[in-house]
Amino acid sequence: MKLNQAVQLLRTQKYKHKIDSMSTYRSLYSFRIEHEYFEDSNGNALMCSVLPSAQKLMAQRGLLFRQTDENEWTILYDTENAGLDTESDIIEFGVLMSEPAFVFYTEWQNFNPMVAYQIDLPIGKSEVNATDVITEIGVKRSFGIPFCTIMIHLTEELWQAAKKDVPLKNTLIFKTPERFWEYVFICQNTNREISSECLKLETDKEILTFKSFERTNEFGRNAFRTVSEKAVPMRERYDIKLNLIVTHDKEQKQYLLRNIEHPIPGQFKSKADKLRQVCYF
């Protein structure tokens, strides 16, 4: 078993134990928030909590709210003392961005950080692209206020499914955009002459290749620039090794940089379709 799988299993067992210890409570409804940028989670980029306006209603209905996995939350009901108004009961949850870079690695057309958004659940599909079901509610958002409100409608369908011990569950998935990788290399030895034709950004994966280098000027210094042949889906980690080499002839090559860092969203300013990384050698 891989280390990350083992850690995830331990976390799941921890959350499950918390619910098992409450013998009269059962799951009423669950939702997950995932992000393609991270592996098997949302990377704690988003945090979810019950809004104060919903806490009173939950207390009246005998409902509890628990985090049941690293990126999963569940509403629980007391099997011995619960009743819902399936015509009007709505539980509101606030979603906060805990990581400012979220906007850089999320595929979201026309996102406006100054307005508030809303998602209404449950929905028919078990998994859905989050930005397909999110709507702008036309309210200006202040600092520290959730950027999105999740509205859980406690419908008759939801209630009946829970009583049959097959509670409804939805997964909201945020997608990542694809970007070309742009590398700029600046030589710190100003006395060294290197031809751009002799440079190559070497990869260990055939799926990622780079165009020929060209000379450019960055920060007032001579530099070399290259761009990937294809766009790459954004991820927090990549299983790709990059080395900068210079060839002196057809047979001999010299490594100038090994294990070059991958581009990081928001670190360097570049054109909209590119992720930039600046390196020195």
Secondary structure, DSSP 8 states (H G I E B T S, - for coil): --HHHHHHHHHHHHHHHHHHTSTTEEEEEEEEEEETTSSSS-TT-EEEEE-HHHHHHHHHHTEEEEEEETTEEEEEEETTS----TTT-EEEEEEEES-GGGGTSS--TT--TTEEEEEEE--SSSEEEHHHH-EEEEEE--TTS-SEEEEEE--HHHHHHHHTT--EEEEEEE---EEEEEEEEE-S-TT----GGGEEEEES-TT--B---EEEEETTEEEEEEEBSS-EE--S-----EEEEEESSSS-EEEEESS-----TTTS---TTEEEEEEE-
